[in-house]
Amino acid sequence: MRKLFSILTLLLILLTGCSSGSNYEFSIDTPPTYNGEKDSPIIFKVSEDGKPIEGLEIIANLEMAKMDHGEIHLNLQDKGNGLYESSVELPMAGEWIANIEAEKDGESFEKAITFDVDEE
C-alpha cells in the first residue's frame, strides 16, 4: 500500500511539473451588460507574469451561475496586447460563469471565471 502511495505521489508531482501554460492568467477586462435584445461586448485579458499573451485561439462557453439558460458559445478575437473580444446577447443580468478553452502551439489551457452582469 505504501509503495502504491509513493508511486501515485511521484506521478502527481511529474504531471504537475510537466503542465505548461499553467502560469497563464485569464481575467475579464470588460464584462458584458444586459440591455434587452442587443449585443454587448465582452473582453478577456490573458497574461503571464504580468505580460500580455497574444496569439491564442479562445472559445468561451457562458452559463448562468444559479439558473439554467443553457450555454452561449463565443469565439473570441485576438485584439492584441493580451485582449480577446467577442459580443454576446445575454438573456438576463446576474452572476455568470465563463468556461474558457484556449490553445496556442498545440497546447490547450482551461479556466473558469465568474463575473457579474449588470443591467444597462
N, C-alpha and C positions, 0 to 999 in steps of 0.2 A: 504494500500500500504506500509506504514511504517512497519507494522508488518511482511509482507511478506519479505521485505528487511532485517529485523533483523533476521528472520529465515534462509534465504539464506546465510547471512553473518556468522552466527553461524555454519551452516552446512559446509561451506567452511573452516572455522577455524578447525573444528573437523576432516574433511577429510585430511587436510594438516598435522595436528598433528599425525594422525594415519599412514601416509605413511612411512613405514620403508624402509631402504636401500637408502633413498634419499641422504645420505652422501657419497655414492659410487662415486668415481671419475674415469671416463673412459677416457683414452687418447691413442694416437697412439705412441708406442715406436719406431717401425721401419716401416716406410711406404714402400709399395712395389715400385718397379721400373718397367717401361715399357721397355721391351727388345725383342720385336718381338713375337716369339711364344714359349717363355719359362716361366715357373712358377717363381714367385718371392715371397720370404717370406713376411708376414705381421704380425706384433706383436703388440698387445694391452696391455696396463698396467691398472690394476684395483687396486685402493687403497681406504682407508677410513681413514681420519685424518692422512695421510702420511704413513700409514701402508699397506703393500700389502695384498690383499684379494685372497685367494685360494679357490678351490672347487666349482667354478661357472660353470654352463653349459651355453656356449655362442654361439649364432648364429649371424653372421653379414651379412647383405644384402648390397652389394656395388652397387652404381649407380653414373653415372657421374652427376656433378652439373648442367652443362649447355647444355648437349647433351643427346639424348636418345639411350643408348646402352643396354637397359634392365637392369635387376638386376642380380648380381652374388651372389649366396648363399654360405656362408662359415660356416663350423662347426669348432670352434676354440678349440684347445687342451690346457689344463692346463699344463704349463711348470714349475710351481712353482714360488714362490716369486712374485706373482701377475701378471705374464706374461702369455698371451694366444696367441697361434700362429696357423697360417694356411699358405697355399701358394695359390697364385692366378695368373692366366694368364689374364692380362688386355688388352683390345683392343687398348688402346692409353694412352699417358701421359695427364696430366691436373688435374683439380680440381675434386675430388671425395668425395662422402658422404658415410659414414658407418652408417647404421641404426642397432644398436646393441640391441639384446634382450638377457638378462641374467636371470638365475634362480638359486636360492640357497634355499634349505629347503622349497620348495613350494612357495616362494615369487619371483615375477618377477620384473625386472627392465628394463627400456628402455632408450637409449641415442642415439643421433645423433652426429657424429663427422665429420667435414670437414677437408680434408687433400689434399696435393698436391702430385702428382706422377710425378717424373722426368724420362726423357728418359735416359736409361743406355748407 
